[in-house]
Amino acid sequence: MSYLIDKPAFAAKIYEAVSAQIATPGRGLDGMRLIQLMAGIFTETLLLFEDPDEGLQATITELSAMLGQGSTPGALASKSLPPAYVIDYETENGRAMARDLFEEWLNCAYEFHDLLLFVLHHFMIRMETHGGQPRSETLHLFIECTTRCLAYEIAAQELCEIVIDRKIGRAGWSLNESIAGLRAIAGRRVALSMNGCALFSAPRLPDKLDHVAYVMTQEAVRLGIPAGSDWRFGLAANDYRGSAPYELIVDLEPECWALFKVIDLRGVMDQSVACAKAAGRMLALAAAGDMPELDPVIAKPLAMAAMTETYRTVCSRETIIAC
């Protein structure tokens, strides 16, 4: 029977696909991964609509009605959510799943969205019944993760447009300078989040820096950059103190900050992830395809170096300031 007319069967297919992704041996379903995966799936469907923000508010209203109550009031505790780079990774997996499912659906996007609401409602009730987590708390976490995923996507799109229109088109920046500028701001944001220049003296760069770098590399790979282990080829040793491209940072960062204020993306690590995603897209623009403007073997480590050296420079000069 075709999934096109058998909605219960397709809902079951979605439920099984998500469950397979979040199952943990001996521990059942990973609730936080479930919330992030569903946030990514919903984000991908919201981007099909003319106004994703309005679509998100309508989704929250409808889901609250289905659950019989709204989300837990107030702000989340600081450690209620995973780090920004984890949210990006898990929600991107959800977005990829949504694209695969929608290819099979071949029907109205609004109906697909309604079907997802049914599946998410079932998951939330199950988490409350079997895991003891109130549905209002689960809804609150889902809203926060979806909001961030949507903000990362919107910010990455807008940052690329700012760089292409204002920096390349008007100021004469090269593609390489554009990538370096975005990546340097991402590195500076990581340094600001660390709040401790003593970390610079550690024998290795922090894991947080690697995680943000991974955001960029995966975004670039998704858009056609060859995958591989050559991202750090030719980088300076950890005991070498390079210098950040501050002329690019000074020129670009005010426009990035203005955008972050408009979309209310105020977390320092959230901003770093958004800049890393934008840098990955610009890198793909420059180095993907059959006749790239920049050779991927050269462009990849240069992009990595901009972030790494900016992190080092900010920490070594002890100039961390409030955002």
C-alpha positions, 0 to 999 in steps of 0.5 A, spaced: 500 500 500 502 506 498 504 511 503 501 517 499 494 514 502 496 510 508 498 516 513 498 511 519 503 506 515 507 513 514 507 515 521 509 508 523 515 509 519 517 515 521 516 513 529 521 507 527 526 511 523 527 516 529 526 510 534 532 506 531 536 513 531 536 514 538 536 507 541 541 506 546 543 498 548 540 497 555 537 504 556 532 504 552 531 511 548 535 517 549 530 522 550 535 528 549 537 526 542 530 524 541 528 532 542 534 534 538 532 529 532 525 531 532 527 539 532 531 538 526 526 534 522 521 540 524 526 545 522 526 542 515 519 542 514 518 549 517 523 552 512 518 549 506 514 555 508 514 562 507 515 564 514 518 559 518 518 563 525 510 564 524 510 556 522 514 555 529 509 559 533 503 555 530 506 549 531 507 550 538 500 552 539 497 546 536 502 541 539 500 545 546 493 544 544 494 536 543 498 535 549 493 539 553 498 544 556 503 549 554 511 548 556 514 549 563 514 557 564 520 561 565 527 560 562 531 553 562 537 552 567 544 553 564 545 546 563 539 543 561 541 543 553 547 540 550 552 545 548 551 549 541 555 544 537 551 538 539 545 541 538 547 543 531 550 536 530 543 532 532 538 537 529 542 536 522 541 529 523 534 530 523 534 535 518 537 530 513 532 524 515 526 529 514 529 530 507 529 523 506 522 522 508 519 527 504 522 524 498 517 518 499 511 522 502 510 526 495 504 530 498 502 536 501 507 539 506 502 541 511 500 534 511 507 532 512 507 537 518 501 535 521 503 527 521 510 529 524 506 533 530 502 526 531 508 522 532 512 528 536 505 528 541 506 520 541 513 520 543 512 526 548 506 522 552 511 516 552 516 520 555 512 522 560 508 515 561 515 511 561 520 516 563 517 520 568 518 527 564 513 531 564 510 533 557 511 541 559 518 540 560 519 536 554 515 541 550 520 546 553 526 543 551 523 541 544 521 549 543 528 551 545 532 546 540 527 548 534 528 555 536 536 554 536 536 550 530 532 555 526 536 560 528 543 557 526 540 556 519 537 563 518 544 566 521 548 562 516 544 564 510 544 571 512 551 571 514 553 568 507 549 574 504 552 579 508 559 577 506 557 576 498 553 582 497 557 587 502 564 584 503 565 581 496 561 585 492 562 592 495 569 592 499 572 587 494 574 582 499 576 575 496 573 568 497 579 566 501 578 573 506 571 572 506 572 565 509 577 567 514 573 572 516 567 568 518 572 563 521 576 568 525 569 570 528 567 563 530 574 562 533 574 569 537 567 567 540 570 560 542 575 564 546 570 569 549 566 563 551 572 560 555 573 566 560 580 564 561 586 566 558 590 561 562 587 555 558 592 558 552 597 555 556 594 548 556 598 542 551 593 542 546 587 546 544 580 545 547 575 540 545 570 546 544 574 548 539 575 542 535 567 541 536 566 548 532 571 546 527 567 540 526 561 544 524 564 548 519 567 541 516 561 538 516 557 544 513 562 544 507 562 536 506 554 536 505 555 542 500 560 538 496 567 539 499 571 532 499 571 529 505 578 527 508 583 528 514 587 534 510 583 539 514 589 540 519 595 539 514 600 544 514 597 548 520 603 551 525 604 547 531 601 548 538 606 552 541 607 557 535 603 563 536 600 566 530 596 572 529 589 573 528 586 576 521 584 582 526 583 587 520 577 582 517 574 581 524 574 589 525 570 590 519 565 584 519 564 583 526 559 589 527 555 586 522 555 579 525 553 582 531 547 586 528 544 580 525 545 576 532 541 582 535 535 582 530 534 574 530 536 574 538 541 569 538 545 572 544 549 565 546 556 566 545 557 559 543 551 559 538 554 565 535 560 561 534 556 555 531 552 560 526 559 563 523 562 556 523 556 554 518 556 560 514 564 559 513 563 552 511 558 554 506 562 559 503 568 554 503 564 550 499 562 555 494 570 557 493 572 550 493 567 545 491 565 543 484 569 540 478 573 547 477 573 550 484 576 557 485 580 555 491 584 548 491 580 544 497 587 541 499 589 549 500 582 552 502 581 547 508 587 548 512 587 555 511 580 556 513 581 552 519 588 556 521 583 562 521 579 560 527 585 556 531 590 562 530 584 567 532 583 563 538 590 563 540 591 570 539 585 572 543 587 568 549 595 570 549 593 577 549 588 576 555 583 581 551 577 577 552 571 582 553 564 582 554 560 581 548 
